[in-house]
Amino acid sequence: MSTVTTANYLNYINGEWIESNSNETIESINPAAPSEIVGVIQSSTTDDLDKAVEAAKHAQKPWRNLSGAQRGEILYKVAGLMEERLEEITECATKEMGKTLAETKGETKRGIAILKYYAGEGMRKVGDVIPSTDNEALMFTTRVPLGVVGVITPWNFPVAIPIWKVAPALIYGNTVVIKPASESAVTFAKIAQCFADAGLPKGVLNMVTGSGAVVGGGIAKHPDIKGITFTGSNAVGKSIAHEAMKRGVKYQLEMGGKNPVIVAKDADLELAVDAVIKGAFLSTGQKCTATSRVIVEEAVYDRFVEKLVIETKKITIGSGLHASSWMGPCASESQYKNVLQAIQTGVSDGAKLLLGGKPYEDKESGGYFVEPTIFEVADQEIAIAREEIFGPVIALIKVSSLESAVEVANDSAYGLSASIFTQNITRMLKFVQEMEAGLIRINAESAGVELQAPFGGMKESSSHSREQGEAAKEFFTSIKTVFVKG
């Protein structure tokens, strides 16, 4: 009888692949076929984390002392290696997280583009000359790295999110200790190997896998970590903020969303339907910017809903490895159960189920598939209209006017992304001014922002800092104001 050997992925500390001293591992499961183990990762301890932080601390000064151009050259090399290993990384991400190959390939290409963008940042300015009232003095600003930065990333974008945090941290002279989500840590291990093979000095990037409570909590509390960047749930984000505040270190949080799309009475309904379906159901709705509430003016409500249901029924569900699949599984058994519970709560609360609402049975694989689900909601106070679900579920809300639509859209604890479909420039501008969200999209799906643009939310979606683009510099560096007198 033949046996299948499961790859064991180690921690990456001080330029070496090292087993955890716990001698325990965690299995990474394929959510489309839960009997398949993608790989096993380390269940690390605080001692493992301490070693990683010490390595990063020791490496930080020589890394900082390299020129930005020298650091950028290494990021370019990493990008090149990822391009060579595109298929391997893409397939691994699909197996771990579940989204389709088309989506993970696009995400991996985006990660490569982010590396190239930040490689170029090494040659851009880091300060300004400021006029002094003293005509015999020179005054200017410069920027310095924070030191060791802790990075905590989620499972839903296993390539792009770690890279959009790690790349700017490194280019601005910081060293990094990263804890990727256990559900997608094998994918990041492959990315870490690209950094190693590109010649990144030892200790500059360190990866420690394990539980959020042990490793993530340890990062938040560690006295030698001078900045923490986190993407994940609101509850965990707030606990990280609390620990960071106690130590007086910088923190950056990107958290939940209950993202609205407004469909005005003059909207292009075909365009709006297509964008809502993509925004709500691609990645199985497991995006912080996913469309969750669809607020429609009553003049076009019935026509919009009819078109939406017809087109949603065309979605094909299955393993992300199959070319015929448009939507994959929930990323884990726990997420699958959470989504089904949210659907059941919506039914119990009186929301009208228009489509879906059940597990999608794949008898061959037994994967964690859920049907695309559409609710009609009359009571905007029920959970399905207010709480983030992180699954393929949307709530339709009928309103009498654009003013009511914006009021409903803003009636949320969250403020990450919001979109409107209209052909009226006045309505567009009103939406831009009045919508309480960090990302404003007009005649486009709620999900997505280009890599060179600032990304972040308002209200409880964010710590109000921004990621990506030039805005990342604000978090990953500190400003020094310099006054020189001859």
Secondary structure, DSSP 8 states (H G I E B T S, - for coil): -------B--EEETTEEE--TT--EEEEE-TTSTT-EEEEEE---HHHHHHHHHHHHHHHHHHHHS-HHHHHHHHHHHHHHHHHTHHHHHHHHHHHH---HHHHHHHHHHHHHHHHHHHHHTTS----B---SSTTEEEEEEEEE-SEEEEE--SSSTTHHHHHHHHHHHHTT-EEEEE--GGGHHHHHHHHHHHHHTT--TTSEEE--S-IIIIIHHHHH-TT--EEEEES-HHHHHHHHHHHHHHT-EEEEE----EEEEE-TTS-HHHHHHHHHHHHHGGGG-STT-EEEEEEEHHHHHHHHHHHHHHHTT--BS-TTSTT-SB---SSHHHHHHHHHHHHHHHHTT-EEEE--SB---TTT----B--EEEE-S-TTSHHHHS---SSEEEEEEESSHHHHHHHHH-SSEESEEEEE-S-HHHHHHHHHH---SEEEESS-SS---TTS-B--EETTB-S--BSGGGHHHHHEEEEEEEEE-
